[in-house]
Amino acid sequence: MDYIDWGDFQKVDIRVGTIVDVEDFPEARRPAYKLQVDFGEELGIKKSSSQITDLYTREDLLGKQVLAVVNFPPKQIGPIMSECLVTGLYRPDGSVVLSTVDMELPNGTRLA
């Protein structure tokens, strides 16, 4: 494992946002959703894609607060430009569990 210092960690801007729109992403190589995540007034709504179809339905995701990296440069993923990286953790079977908060927070709150 490579260690990082506090300055490295501070460069990663992880914020809480609420999923406000979910669409199927049939063009993706692996099953995925297109997400729109609201990060509040400062950052607005950002687009992302996420391979989380194994554990979550579209209905499960609407209104869910998630943690996402918001300071990566935009990246073209098929027909969409991803503007943030929604975080999650792999289970042994390869499915992804979203990183969430256990209490509601204002959209845009930064991970401390």
C-alpha positions in Angstrom: 0.0 0.0 0.0 1.3 3.5 -0.9 0.8 6.1 1.9 -0.4 9.6 1.1 0.0 12.7 3.2 -2.8 15.0 4.4 -2.3 17.4 1.5 -2.9 14.5 -1.0 -6.2 13.7 0.8 -7.3 17.3 0.8 -7.0 17.4 -3.0 -9.9 14.9 -3.3 -13.2 16.8 -3.2 -15.8 14.3 -2.0 -19.3 15.7 -1.6 -22.8 14.5 -0.7 -25.4 14.8 -3.4 -28.9 13.6 -4.0 -29.8 11.5 -7.0 -32.5 13.4 -8.9 -32.7 11.4 -12.1 -31.9 7.8 -13.2 -32.0 6.4 -16.7 -31.1 3.1 -18.2 -27.7 3.1 -20.0 -28.1 0.4 -22.7 -25.0 1.7 -24.6 -22.7 0.8 -21.7 -20.4 -2.2 -22.0 -21.6 -3.5 -18.6 -25.1 -2.9 -17.2 -25.3 0.6 -15.8 -27.4 3.6 -15.1 -27.1 7.3 -16.1 -27.4 9.4 -13.0 -28.0 13.1 -12.3 -26.8 14.1 -8.9 -27.7 17.4 -7.2 -24.8 18.8 -5.3 -26.5 22.0 -4.2 -26.3 25.6 -5.3 -22.5 25.9 -5.5 -21.9 22.9 -7.8 -25.4 22.2 -9.3 -26.4 19.0 -10.9 -23.7 16.7 -12.3 -24.0 13.7 -14.6 -22.4 10.3 -14.0 -22.8 6.7 -14.9 -22.7 3.9 -12.4 -22.6 0.1 -12.7 -24.9 -0.6 -9.8 -27.8 -2.4 -11.5 -27.2 -5.6 -9.6 -28.3 -4.2 -6.3 -30.4 -1.1 -7.1 -33.5 -0.4 -9.2 -34.1 3.1 -10.6 -36.8 3.6 -8.0 -34.3 2.7 -5.2 -31.9 5.3 -6.4 -34.2 8.4 -6.7 -33.8 10.6 -3.7 -30.8 8.6 -2.3 -27.9 10.7 -1.0 -24.5 9.4 -2.2 -20.8 10.4 -1.8 -19.1 11.4 -5.0 -15.7 12.8 -6.1 -16.6 16.1 -7.8 -13.1 17.4 -8.9 -12.1 14.9 -11.5 -12.1 16.4 -15.1 -15.1 15.4 -17.1 -14.7 12.1 -18.9 -16.6 10.8 -22.0 -18.3 7.5 -21.2 -20.1 6.4 -24.4 -22.7 9.0 -25.2 -22.5 10.9 -21.9 -19.9 13.2 -20.4 -19.4 12.0 -16.8 -18.9 15.0 -14.4 -18.4 13.2 -11.1 -17.5 9.8 -9.7 -20.2 8.3 -7.5 -18.3 6.1 -5.0 -19.1 2.6 -3.9 -17.5 -0.6 -2.5 -17.3 -4.0 -4.2 -18.8 -7.0 -2.6 -17.1 -10.4 -3.0 -19.6 -11.2 -5.9 -18.5 -8.1 -7.8 -21.7 -6.1 -7.2 -21.2 -2.5 -6.0 -22.7 -1.0 -2.8 -23.0 2.7 -2.9 -21.2 5.0 -0.4 -24.0 6.9 1.4 -24.6 8.9 4.5 -26.6 7.6 7.5 -28.3 11.0 8.1 -29.6 13.5 5.6 -27.2 16.4 4.9 -27.4 19.5 2.7 -26.4 18.7 -0.9 -22.8 19.8 -1.5 -21.6 19.0 2.1 -17.9 18.1 1.8 -16.4 15.0 3.4 -14.2 16.2 6.2 
